[in-house]
Amino acid sequence: MNKELRARWRRTWALMLKETRQLRRDPSSIGLGVLLPVMLVLLFGYGLSLDIRLAPVAIVLEAPTPAAVELAAGFELSPYFKTTVVTAMPEALALLERRQVNGIIRVPIDFTTRLEQGGAPVQILTHGVDANTARLLQGYAEGAISQWAQRRQGEGQTVGYGPVTLQTRLWFNEANDSHYFLVPGLIVLVMTLIGAFLTSLVMAREWERGNLEALFVTPVRVSEIIIGKTMPYFGLGLTGLTLCLLSSKFLFGVPFRGSVTVVGLISMLYLWVCLGMGLYISSAVRNQFVACQLAVLTTFLPALMLSGFIFDLRSMPWWLNMLTRLLPARYYVELLQTLFLAGDVWAVIWPDTLILSGMAVFFLWRAAAVTRKSLE
């Protein structure tokens, strides 16, 4: 029995060495596994943001009283707004129509008088073509007005608000920075791309070159072929994961409140899921071009659009939400966002980990089954 195990280990090790040398001779694979993660993190991390900075707004001061000027100053000093002060509403509307500003803050001519009476309205108009930006701009404007009111109330002056005051706090993202939410999702995209995209070419390449037929006449087993083919890419995926984690911490300053060990184990589990999916696709179609296209359509694009990386899954139709439960990326995104921002919340970790474990076993089994069937 020990002799048989040693023989199986030697065959598996030989296949791993062969695949490692093949990987080293292929600069494109090294680029996808090492350079592409860094490029994706930089491009998405710096280019993709759900926050707004220096949003152009027009402030209409119909009567530049001290209270109105003080309110306008709060917008001018804010890093979220780039203000243009005008004195008439038609001028501001013209700027809005030409898209030179995204919003209008109108301080009416009777602002000070009504403020002294206990109720001073401020009108907020936003350009609704981009609904998400409009909502963010409206929320930021309301926050600036609320801060102004709190300052006046602290100074003992009259404000146009009742006795009820709001005290808000953002749990797990005190900085209110969308990068804290997006960067863990970027890690999911990178791991999906490395795991599924690269391995989707492995078996198909061997089928096209006729190498598997030569292996099938040897004592090598299907499990040994799968392990020997996947381990080098597993190591490449861990390299990409390390680069992503370092980038998230030192480039974007994303807080990390969970356990490094838990993140590592869960990431390795998700990597095996992606490797299994890539191997299954590659073994089933036996064509590199078709396998590449299928890998993108079935792994990368769903991970981008339907994993919760950008869009809230609860806002989707119920049938589409149910469909996302079949996607491994959904659970990995939830796990990473929880581990990064909230910590080791085991009520989330255990169910998602069990689901990913089942998916890893399923896809690796299917990859072995498709390869074994070809031996007959």
Secondary structure, DSSP 8 states (H G I E B T S, - for coil): -HHHHHHHHHHHHHHHHHHHHHHHT-HHHHIIIIIHHHHHHHHHHHH--SS--SEEEEEEESS--HHHHHHHHHHHT-TTEEEEEES-HHHHHHHHHTTS-SEEEEE-TTHHHHHHTT----EEEE--SSHHHHHHHHHHHHHHHHHHHHHHHHTT---S--S-------TT-TT--THHHHHHHHHHHHHHIIIIIIHTTHHHHHHHHTHHHHHHTSS--HHHHHHHHHHHHHHHHHHHHHHHHHHHHHTS-----S-HHHHHHHHHHHHHHHHHHHHHHHHHH--HHHHHHHHIIIIIHHHHHSSSSSS-GGGS-HHHHHHHTT-HHHHHHHHHHIIIII---HHHHHHHHHHHHHHHHHHHHHHHHHHHHTT-
